[in-house]
């Protein structure tokens, strides 16, 4: 069993067996038919993934890694907030007629700020510090800009990354205010595992541990039967992960820079409804 499967199964069983339903509360999300999208949740889940040991992708269902990486690079490399620069449709329901999701995600990472060393956006500041100030305890990004929240189509869910160097190992922490366990959990885990590998490689470091902190880990009411079916699947060994070793500039990575070897998974035949 892969460690990612083990963690996901434990999380989901804990939520289903010990979680709290919000059916007695008014909620913002709605299903396509207009019905309120209620959830069962657990507060304060912390998961740890040892990236040197295996890549944390699920096998009890498929995670589309290249599509996940495409979205990651749309945010972190292109620093875009327009879905016309994204090759998947994961943001379509939140975009306006011009394709914009407002001052969210990539827009925030791309805003430049002045430091004593010069003018940097958040991504370039991380890249600079990993090479020049690896002992710093201040290497992080934050997308939760309160001044711009009213101009975001969706408040950032995965809102902060902390980068910490120990010796020649890069460890990271992903902070998430809210997590749709079925639709987005492993998608985000894979994205930020890849980001950790990328940042490590271009900084002359090794990828170490990804710590994932989730404030509100939930399963939507209409997702419960799907999750229960997935949990019945037989886990398989984690696949091998490869990041193109020739790429030494973060802006040189593409979705094709990542690949998996021996990825076996159980197909998910059921369609996942999305609450908006």
N, C-alpha and C positions, 0 to 999 in steps of 0.2 A: 504494500500500500504506500502511495506517495504521501509525504508529510502534508502536502496541500489538501489531499483528500481527507486525511485524518482530522485536520483542523476544521475544515468545512463541515464535516459530518458532526463533530463535537459541537460546533457553534450552532448549527441548525437544530440539532436535537435539544440542546439547552434552551434555545428560544421557544421551540414548540412545546416542550415539557414544563418549562419554568417561566415563560415570558408573560408579559402584561399586555392585554388587549386594550386598544383605545376606542372601542365601539361605543363607549359612553361619552365620548368627546367629539366636538366639531373638528373636522380635519380639512386641510387645504386640498390635497390631491383628489383627483376625480378619475374614474374610468371613462372610457370612450362613450359609454351610454349615459354619462352624467352622474352615476352613482358614486357616493363617497368611497374612497379607497382606504379602508382601515388596515391597521397592522397589528401584529403581535411582536413585541420587542424585548430585548435585553439591553441594559445600560452598561457601558464601560467595558467592552470586550478588548482584550489586548492579545494579539497573535505575533509570534516570532518565527521568521523564516531564515534558515541558514543557507544563504545563496551559494556558498562554497560546496555544500553537500548535494543540493539538487535544485532544479528550477521549480518554483511553486505553482505549477499549472494542474488543474483538475483533470482526472481521468474518468470520473463517474459521470461527467458530461464534458462536452467539448468547449474549450475556450478558443476563439479565433484570434490567435496571437498577432498575426500581421495587421489585422484590423485594429486591434487594441493598440499596437505600436504606432499605427498611422494616426490615431487620435492623440496619443501621447506626444508625438512630434508636432502635430498641429498646434498643440498648446505650448510645448516647451521649446520647440525649434522655430516654427513659423510665428509663434506668439500671436496667433490669429483668433479672432472672434467671429469669423465668417464661415459658414458651412460650405460655401462654394470652394473653399480651399481644403476641404475634408473629403476623403474618398468613401466614407461610409455615411449612413443615414441616422446615426444615433442621436444627432442633435436636431433633426428636422422639425420636431414638434415644438421646439422652443425658439426657433428662428423667426424673424420678421420677414416681410416681403423681399427685402434686400439680402437676406441670408444672415443677418447679424443676430448674435445672442446678447448684444449689449456690452457693457464694460466688464465682461466676465472672463475668467480663465486666462487665455493667452493674452488678452488685452492687458491684464494686470501684470503679468510677467514681463511684458514689453515696455512698461513705463520706466523711463530712465530717472535715476536719482544721482545727486552729486555726492561723492565721497572725497576724502583727502587724496586718494589715488587717481581720481578722475570720475568720469560720467559712466555709470553702468546701469543696465536693467538688472532685474533680479537673477536671471539665468547667468548672464555674463559675470555678475558679482560672485556667484557660486563657483563658476569655473576659475575665476581669478584666485579666489581664496584657497581652493583645493590645491592649486599649484604653488601659491606664494605664502599662504598663511594656514597650512594644514593643521596646526595646533589650535587654531581658533575655535572657540565654542559659540561662535556667532554666525555660523554658516547655515542659513535657512532662507526659505521663501514663504510668503504669506499672500494668499489671494483674497483674504477676507477684509477688503477695504470698505469700512463702514460708510465712508463718504460716497462711494459709488454703488452701494447695494441697490438703491432705488432704480438704477439704470441697468440692472442685470436681469436677464430673462429667468435665471435660476441662481439662487445663492450658491456659492461654491460648496460642494459636498466634501471632496478631498481638497482641503484648503491650505495645508502647510506641509512642507518637507524640511526636515532637519538633517544635515550632513555632518558626520563626526568621524574624524580620522584617528585610528589607533595603530601606531606603527605604520605599516604599509597597507592597512585594511580600511576600506570605506564602509561604515555602517550608516544606516539611514532610519528615520522615523517618519512614517506617513500618518498625519492626523486627519481624521475624517469626522465631521459633525453628524453625518447621516449615511447609512449604508443599506441599500436594497440588496439583500443577501442573494436572491436568486439572479436578478438581472445584472448586478454590477460588482459583486464581491470579488470573484476571482479575476474578472476583467481588470479591476483596479490593482489587485495584488500583482498580476503579471506585468501591468504597465510600469509600476514603480520598482519592481524587481529589475526589469529591463533598464529603466532609468539609472538605477544604482550601478548596474554593470557598465552602462555607457559612461557615466560620470567617472567611475573608477578607471576605466581603460584610458580615457583621454587625459587623466591626471597622473598616470603612472602608478596606480594603486590596484589592489585586488578587492572585489566585491565581497563583503562580509555578511552582515545580518540586516534584514529588513524587519523593522518592528511596525506593526499596523495597529493603530489605536482608533477604535470606533466608539463614538459617544452613544449613538442610537443605532443599534444593529437590529434590523426588522425584516419581517417577512409579510408581504401583503396578503390580505384575506384570499384573493383569487390565485395567489401563488402557492398556498399551502399544499393543495393536492399534487402540484408539480414537484415541489420540493420533496414530498413524501415518496414519490416515485423515484426520483433521483437517488435518494438515500438507500434505495433497495439495490442499486447497481453495484457490481463487483469492482472494487478499486484495482487499478493496475500500477505497475512500477512507474516512477517518474521518468519522463524522456530526458535525453541529453539536450543540453542547450549550447548553442554556438553563436557568438557575436563576432562579426568580421574583424579579425585582428589587424587588418590593414588600415582601419579607420582610426585616426588619431586626433581628428577635429570633431567636436560634438556636432557641428553643423554639416558634417559629411555623412552622418547616419541616415539611412532610409529604412522603410519596413523590411526591405530585402536584406538588410544587414543582420537580421536575426533569423535563426532557423532552429528547428527541433529535430532530433534524431530518435526514431523509434517511438513516436507519440501514438499510443493506443488509447482509445476512449470509447465510451458508450454514447451512441447517437441519441440526441433528445428529439423525439418526434413531435412533442407537444409545443404549440406556439405560446410564447410568453407574452401576456398582455402587459402593456406599460401604462402606469398611472402618471398623469400630468397635473 
